[in-house]
Amino acid sequence: MTSVEHCGAILTIDLDAIAANYRLLRGRLAGAACAAVVKADAYGLGMEHVAPALSRAGCETFFVAHIDEGIQLRRLLPDAGIHVFNGLHAGCEPVFAEHRLVPVLNSLGDIEAWARFCGRAGASPVPPADIHLDTGMTRLGLPPEEVDVLAGEPDRLGPIDVAYVLSHLACADEPGHELNRRQVDAFRKARGALAPRPASLANSSGIFLGPDYHFDLARPGAALYGVAPVPGEPNPMAQVVRLQGKILQVRDVDTPQTVGYGATHRIARRGRMATVAVGYADGYLRSSSNSGGANFGDIRVPVVGRVSMDLITLDVSDLPHRMARPGDLVDLIGPHNPLDRLAADAGTIGYEILTSLGSRYHRVYKGGGA
Ligand SMILES: *Cc1c(COP(=O)(O)O)cnc(C)c1O
């Protein structure tokens, strides 16, 4: 990590805001427990800081995507429940047992392999497993025809200790989408056909679809990190991330100059341009070219020209001279320029902005109760 003097930008991650978001989400669940999804290095924010902060906020169950993420998390949280979405890979069963990771079983083949492993384990302890039913995502999980087979032949589960039956919503961020209702109905039906077991369906947005979607355990990720769970409505989540870019140079410009690669921005009048030390190599997406914005306090200035690998250019013509000088910091994500706005300007979602945040930033962690 670079020092604050040498860095091109400072990324501040507010662990107290993550803890507050966890408590807010948990408070919306009547009865259900609340897990936390910390895959992809806690959505780019640093699992090693984020997971212990969530644990201190009372979270006991975590989900990751990959086995290796689970192994990393186990070192941080010796007692937590750790579930691995992507499930088994051939021959990896002993790794799950060694690190006490809960595999999410995504097919009848996975179920067969895990049941065989449990059978062979004898007296040595084997973790429980989750059963993932695909109710409309068509990605991972038992497809409907495999759910039918399992419902007719429940002995296929053999000695498996099932922790949760789970499924995942495709359109939870569109409350009016008819697929939500169809998925929850399919989930209830499939669950009813298996022996009664704890169930989990809702991601962040799913929590806001209401109690019908809560079941026994919710699995939020994005909302913990400040992404708005219901797009288009006021965001109830605390902002977690601030990204402050450093100005390297400020220059006077006039027509007919152009800015950046491809000369895509033409200077129309006398003004000033500020060059900031952040680019697409840092996860400031190239699709923000000529569409993004940055903030000096509550004053917004546009990104002009193309985003290049290490630099962006801001039109600061309308600012007083004292406000944009070399060495000054400008909010690329901040109180007046939230994550979701940056994402919308880049034509993407907050999830992609977070998980793209670069390794060249100077990172500062605030709070966390450590
Ligand atoms: C990533 C993921 C989640 C968390 O989703 P968010 O939208 O970030 O809350 C929950 N469940 C599954 C299966 C996932 O892959």
The ligand as a Gaussian input file, in Angstrom:
#p B3LYP/6-31G(d) Opt

LIG

0 1
 C      -23.589000     -12.531000      -3.722000
 C      -24.734000     -13.321000      -3.213000
 C      -25.546000     -12.829000      -2.178000
 C      -25.448000     -11.407000      -1.670000
 O      -26.137000     -10.585000      -2.586000
 P      -26.268000      -8.990000      -2.409000
 O      -27.114000      -8.582000      -3.550000
 O      -24.869000      -8.449000      -2.503000
 O      -26.874000      -8.736000      -1.085000
 C      -26.517000     -13.680000      -1.643000
 N      -26.691000     -14.929000      -2.131000
 C      -25.957000     -15.421000      -3.155000
 C      -26.224000     -16.789000      -3.655000
 C      -24.965000     -14.631000      -3.734000
 O      -24.245000     -15.113000      -4.762000

